[in-house]
Amino acid sequence: MNESRKIAGKIAVVYVVIGALWVIFSDRLSLIMAQNDMDVFVFFQRYKGWFFILITGILIYLLIYQRAAKLVESAEELRTKESQLQKSNQHYQSLFNHNPDAVFEITREGNLSALNPEGEAIIGATVSELKGNPLRFLIHPEDQKNVERLFNKALQGNPEKFEMKIITKFKQERLLRCSLLPIIVDERIIGVFGIARDITHYRENEEMMIASEKLSVIGQLAAAVAHEIRNPLTSLKGFVQLMQVTKKVEDSHLSIMLSEIDRINLISGEMLILGKQQDIVFAHEEVNDIIKQVLVLMEAQANLDNVEIKFNPDETGPIFVNADQNQLKQVLINLMKNGVEAIEGSGLVNVVTYKNESQAFIKINDNGVGMDQERIDHLGEPFYSTKEKGTGLGLAVCKKIIERHQGTITYHSEKGKGTTVIISLPLAR
């Protein structure tokens, strides 16, 4: 409205100014003509009004044309921007509606403002049922505090990635891998975008693969363990036969027999723990203790293959991590077993632990045949194996387990000189 008044006022002022100038100019010109030539004076008086209309018409036309051209140009720019905005909105809607992941928009207060069809399918409820309501009731109680903490961090401008369990409308538990992204408009964070993928079935498949590989490892260790147990059993049988003949019990013999029984019990106990199907439980674990327990089992295979396993724990003291002990043992058994099998004839496998301010490290080194870089690049891929009869699942399982522990596993090898594997895990807080 103000802009319209300015334009109208500008035209009126121009018209008044032109009229005033014309009156002054025409009066002076009329006086001059009246003195010199009466016929010219009469002609001028007759047509001066038409001259005024012509001049003012031309000037007003130019003024209006100039302003109208700007208005038409602005309207064209506006139409172009509207077209671009519509295309951008269609792109956004396409990305939102046809995304294979669940996409949801949450206000600063934690209430749902938008949800795509994939999100509706995962939750089992429509956006109309959920819009305007807080999503806290969907989150599994054990994850609510952590999700709330990460949501607040996203509101401060920090994108977050995490996994959480939800309880659907039909009371089913689903595991989601989520990302939270701040929504920034005019340099203000007005809410959070969430992107979630249902990984329930992927996790179940991972567990099946890990369990399958565990059974394979146990089967391969069984022969070596049986051989290792046979030695103390032979000693026990010999002492029992000696007692039957002599009818005497020697304290020294009893001490040896008890020691051999304890060894059998230790080895069989470790095998039972490794073979038992257990839930994943992360706990405060000491790395060096886990390695010592694994060495009890690996010593049997190492003896059969004429390989020595040395363990050098960190001299600065215990190293604590948050880990599932059973799964970490499975990783260590796989890697030590690979090191033993890579050695032709007699050899040595070194296991070393150390740490820095935030990470714990386990280094397993062997002086076996080694590998070239092409093979190293494919390690950890399912069904890729450097062994003649290998399945290729062993290192793939190791990689999955270490990633689940928020750690990394790297390989360094040189043909003919051996291989070094380094596991990195976050220190327990």
C-alpha positions in Angstrom: 0.0 0.0 0.0 2.8 2.5 0.9 4.5 1.7 -2.4 1.3 2.5 -4.4 1.0 5.8 -2.6 4.5 6.7 -3.5 4.0 5.9 -7.2 0.7 7.9 -7.3 2.2 10.8 -5.4 5.2 10.9 -7.8 3.0 11.1 -10.9 0.8 13.8 -9.3 3.9 15.9 -8.4 5.3 15.5 -11.9 2.0 16.6 -13.3 1.7 19.7 -11.0 5.3 20.7 -11.7 4.9 20.4 -15.5 1.6 22.3 -15.3 3.1 25.1 -13.3 6.1 25.4 -15.6 3.9 25.4 -18.7 1.7 28.2 -17.3 4.7 30.4 -16.5 6.4 29.6 -19.9 3.2 30.0 -22.0 2.3 33.4 -20.3 5.7 34.8 -21.0 5.7 33.5 -24.6 2.2 34.9 -25.1 3.3 38.4 -24.1 6.2 38.3 -26.5 4.0 37.1 -29.4 1.3 39.7 -28.8 3.9 42.5 -29.2 5.4 41.0 -32.4 2.8 39.2 -34.4 -0.9 39.0 -33.6 -1.6 36.0 -35.9 1.1 33.9 -34.1 -0.3 34.9 -30.8 -3.8 33.8 -31.8 -2.5 30.5 -33.1 -0.5 29.8 -29.9 -3.5 30.6 -27.7 -5.7 28.3 -29.7 -3.3 25.2 -29.5 -1.3 25.7 -26.3 -3.6 23.4 -24.4 -3.0 20.6 -26.9 0.7 21.2 -26.6 0.4 20.8 -22.8 -1.5 17.6 -23.1 1.0 16.2 -25.6 4.1 17.1 -23.4 2.5 15.9 -20.1 1.2 12.7 -21.8 4.7 11.9 -23.1 6.4 12.5 -19.7 3.7 10.6 -17.7 4.0 7.7 -20.2 7.7 7.6 -19.8 7.4 7.7 -16.0 4.7 5.0 -15.9 6.5 2.8 -18.4 9.7 2.9 -16.3 7.8 1.9 -13.2 5.7 -0.7 -15.0 8.8 -2.3 -16.5 10.3 -2.7 -13.0 7.0 -4.2 -11.8 6.9 -6.7 -14.7 10.5 -7.6 -14.1 9.9 -8.1 -10.4 6.8 -10.2 -11.2 8.8 -12.4 -13.6 11.6 -12.9 -11.0 8.9 -13.8 -8.5 7.4 -16.4 -10.9 10.9 -17.8 -11.5 11.6 -18.1 -7.8 8.2 -19.6 -7.2 8.9 -22.2 -9.9 12.3 -23.0 -8.3 10.7 -23.2 -4.9 8.1 -25.6 -6.2 10.8 -27.8 -7.8 12.8 -27.7 -4.6 9.8 -28.6 -2.6 9.0 -31.5 -4.9 12.6 -32.7 -4.5 12.3 -32.5 -0.8 8.9 -34.3 -0.8 10.3 -37.0 -3.1 13.3 -37.5 -0.8 11.0 -37.5 2.2 8.1 -39.7 1.0 10.2 -42.3 -1.0 13.1 -42.6 1.3 13.8 -46.3 2.2 14.7 -45.1 5.7 12.2 -43.6 8.2 12.4 -39.8 8.2 10.8 -37.8 11.0 10.8 -34.1 12.0 10.7 -33.2 15.7 10.2 -29.8 17.3 12.4 -28.4 20.0 9.9 -29.6 22.5 10.3 -33.2 21.3 6.9 -33.4 19.5 6.5 -35.1 16.1 5.7 -32.7 13.3 6.2 -34.9 10.2 6.7 -38.6 9.4 7.3 -40.4 6.1 5.5 -43.6 5.0 8.5 -45.8 5.9 8.4 -44.4 9.5 4.7 -45.2 9.7 5.4 -48.8 8.6 8.1 -49.2 11.2 6.1 -47.7 14.1 2.8 -49.2 12.9 0.9 -45.9 13.3 0.0 -43.1 10.9 1.3 -39.6 11.1 -2.2 -38.3 12.0 -2.1 -40.4 15.1 1.3 -39.3 16.2 1.5 -35.7 15.0 1.9 -33.2 17.8 2.7 -35.9 20.4 6.1 -36.6 22.1 7.9 -39.7 20.8 9.3 -40.7 24.2 6.6 -43.4 24.7 8.0 -45.3 21.6 11.5 -45.5 22.9 12.5 -48.6 25.0 12.9 -47.6 28.7 16.5 -48.6 28.8 17.4 -46.2 25.9 15.3 -43.2 26.9 17.9 -41.3 28.9 20.6 -41.8 26.3 18.3 -40.7 23.4 17.2 -37.6 25.4 20.9 -36.7 25.9 21.7 -37.1 22.2 18.6 -35.1 21.2 19.7 -32.2 23.4 23.1 -32.3 21.8 21.5 -32.2 18.3 19.6 -29.1 19.4 23.0 -27.5 20.1 24.0 -28.1 16.5 25.9 -31.4 16.9 24.7 -34.3 14.5 24.5 -37.6 16.3 24.5 -41.3 15.3 23.4 -44.1 17.6 21.3 -47.3 17.9 18.2 -47.6 20.0 15.3 -50.0 20.6 11.7 -48.9 20.1 8.4 -50.5 21.0 5.9 -50.4 18.1 2.1 -49.9 18.3 1.8 -53.7 18.2 4.2 -54.1 21.2 7.0 -55.4 19.1 10.6 -54.5 19.8 12.6 -53.1 16.9 16.3 -52.1 16.7 16.9 -48.9 14.8 20.1 -47.3 13.6 19.5 -43.5 13.9 20.9 -40.2 12.9 19.8 -36.8 14.4 20.4 -33.6 12.3 19.6 -30.1 13.5 17.1 -28.1 11.4 18.6 -24.6 10.9 16.4 -21.7 9.6 17.7 -18.1 9.6 20.6 -19.2 11.7 18.3 -20.6 14.4 17.8 -24.3 15.3 14.1 -24.8 15.1 14.0 -28.6 15.5 15.6 -31.9 14.6 15.5 -34.2 11.6 15.7 -37.9 12.4 16.7 -40.7 10.0 16.2 -44.3 11.2 16.8 -47.7 9.6 15.3 -50.9 10.9 18.3 -53.2 11.5 16.5 -55.9 13.5 16.8 -58.5 10.9 20.4 -57.5 10.0 21.4 -57.9 13.6 19.7 -61.3 13.8 21.6 -62.4 10.7 24.8 -61.1 12.3 24.2 -63.1 15.4 23.5 -66.2 13.3 26.8 -65.7 11.4 28.7 -65.2 14.7 27.2 -68.3 16.2 28.0 -70.3 13.1 31.6 -69.2 13.1 31.9 -69.9 16.8 30.8 -73.5 16.3 33.3 -73.8 13.5 36.1 -72.6 15.7 35.1 -74.9 18.6 35.0 -77.8 16.2 38.5 -77.1 15.0 39.8 -76.6 18.6 38.2 -79.8 19.8 40.9 -82.1 18.4 43.7 -80.1 19.9 41.9 -79.8 23.3 41.2 -83.6 23.3 44.9 -84.2 22.7 45.8 -81.8 25.5 43.4 -83.4 27.9 44.6 -86.9 27.0 48.1 -86.2 28.5 46.9 -85.5 32.1 44.5 -88.4 31.8 47.4 -90.7 30.9 49.3 -89.4 34.0 46.2 -90.0 36.2 45.7 -93.5 34.8 49.4 -94.3 35.5 49.2 -93.1 39.1 46.0 -95.0 39.7 47.5 -98.2 38.3 50.6 -97.7 40.5 48.4 -97.3 43.6 46.6 -100.6 42.7 49.9 -102.4 42.5 51.6 -100.9 45.5 48.5 -100.4 47.7 50.1 -97.2 48.8 49.1 -93.5 48.5 52.0 -91.0 48.1 51.3 -87.4 48.9 53.5 -86.2 46.0 51.5 -88.4 43.6 48.2 -86.9 44.9 49.5 -83.4 44.5 50.4 -84.1 40.8 47.1 -85.8 40.2 45.1 -82.8 41.7 47.2 -80.5 39.5 46.3 -82.5 36.4 42.6 -82.6 37.3 42.6 -78.8 37.8 44.1 -78.4 34.3 41.5 -80.6 32.7 38.8 -78.7 34.6 40.2 -75.3 33.4 40.4 -76.4 29.8 36.9 -77.9 29.7 35.5 -74.9 31.6 36.8 -72.5 28.9 35.4 -74.7 26.2 32.0 -74.7 27.9 31.9 -70.9 28.2 32.9 -70.4 24.6 30.3 -72.9 23.3 27.4 -71.7 25.4 24.8 -69.5 23.6 24.7 -66.4 25.7 23.0 -63.0 25.4 25.3 -60.1 24.5 26.2 -58.4 27.8 28.7 -55.5 27.9 30.5 -55.3 31.2 33.6 -53.8 32.8 36.3 -56.3 31.6 40.1 -56.5 32.1 41.8 -57.2 28.7 44.8 -59.0 30.1 42.6 -61.5 32.1 40.6 -62.3 29.0 43.8 -63.0 27.0 45.1 -65.3 29.7 41.9 -67.3 29.6 42.1 -67.6 25.8 45.8 -68.8 26.0 44.6 -71.8 28.0 42.7 -73.0 25.0 45.2 -71.9 22.3 48.1 -73.6 24.1 46.7 -77.0 23.0 46.7 -76.1 19.3 50.1 -74.3 19.6 51.7 -77.4 21.1 50.3 -79.6 18.3 51.7 -77.2 15.6 55.1 -76.7 17.4 54.4 -73.0 17.8 55.1 -70.9 21.0 52.6 -68.2 22.1 54.1 -65.4 24.2 52.1 -62.9 26.1 53.5 -59.5 27.1 50.8 -57.5 29.1 51.0 -53.8 29.6 53.5 -52.9 32.3 51.5 -49.9 33.5 48.7 -52.0 35.0 45.3 -53.4 34.2 43.4 -52.3 31.0 39.6 -52.1 31.4 37.1 -51.9 28.5 33.4 -52.2 28.1 33.0 -55.5 26.3 31.2 -58.8 26.0 33.8 -61.2 27.3 32.5 -64.2 25.3 32.6 -62.3 22.0 36.0 -60.8 22.7 37.4 -64.3 23.4 36.0 -65.4 20.0 37.9 -62.6 18.2 41.1 -63.4 20.0 40.8 -67.2 19.4 40.2 -66.5 15.7 43.2 -64.2 15.3 45.6 -66.4 17.4 44.5 -69.5 15.5 45.2 -67.7 12.2 48.6 -66.8 13.4 49.5 -70.3 14.5 48.2 -71.8 11.2 50.2 -69.2 9.2 53.5 -70.6 10.6 55.2 -73.3 8.6 57.2 -75.5 11.0 58.1 -74.0 14.4 57.5 -70.4 15.1 56.3 -67.7 17.5 53.1 -65.8 18.0 53.5 -62.6 20.2 50.5 -61.1 22.0 51.1 -57.6 23.4 48.7 -55.2 25.2 49.2 -51.4 25.7 47.1 -48.3 26.0 47.0 -44.5 25.6 44.7 -41.9 27.2 41.6 -43.1 25.4 42.2 -46.5 23.7 43.3 -50.0 24.6 45.3 -51.9 22.1 45.9 -55.7 21.5 48.6 -56.5 19.0 49.0 -60.1 17.7 52.1 -60.7 15.7 53.3 -63.9 14.0 56.4 -64.8 11.9 54.4 -66.9 9.4 54.2 -66.7 5.6 52.6 -63.3 5.4 50.4 -61.8 2.7 50.6 -59.4 -0.1 48.7 -56.1 -0.1 45.9 -57.4 -2.5 44.9 -60.0 0.1 45.1 -57.6 3.0 42.7 -55.2 1.2 40.0 -58.0 1.1 40.4 -59.3 4.7 37.2 -59.1 6.6 35.0 -59.6 3.6 32.6 -62.6 4.1 33.6 -65.7 2.2 37.0 -64.4 1.3 39.7 -66.7 2.7 43.4 -67.1 2.2 43.1 -70.7 3.4 42.4 -73.6 1.1 39.4 -74.9 3.0 38.5 -71.6 4.8 35.0 -70.2 4.8 36.1 -66.6 5.0 33.7 -65.9 7.9 36.2 -65.8 10.7 37.7 -62.4 10.0 34.3 -61.0 8.9 32.9 -62.0 12.3 35.9 -60.5 14.1 35.3 -57.2 12.2 31.6 -57.2 13.1 32.3 -57.9 16.8 35.0 -55.2 17.1 32.8 -52.6 15.3 30.0 -53.5 17.8 32.5 -52.6 20.5 33.1 -49.2 18.9 36.6 -50.3 18.0 38.8 -51.0 14.9 40.9 -53.9 13.6 43.8 -53.3 11.2 46.2 -55.7 9.4 49.8 -55.2 8.5 51.7 -58.0 6.6 54.7 -58.6 4.4 55.2 -61.7 2.3 57.6 -64.1 4.0 58.0 -62.0 7.1 54.6 -62.5 9.0 51.5 -60.6 9.9 50.5 -58.1 12.6 46.9 -57.5 13.7 46.1 -54.5 15.9 42.8 -54.3 17.8 41.8 -50.9 19.2 39.0 -50.6 21.8 37.8 -47.5 23.8 38.9 -47.6 27.4 36.1 -48.0 29.9 35.2 -44.7 31.7 
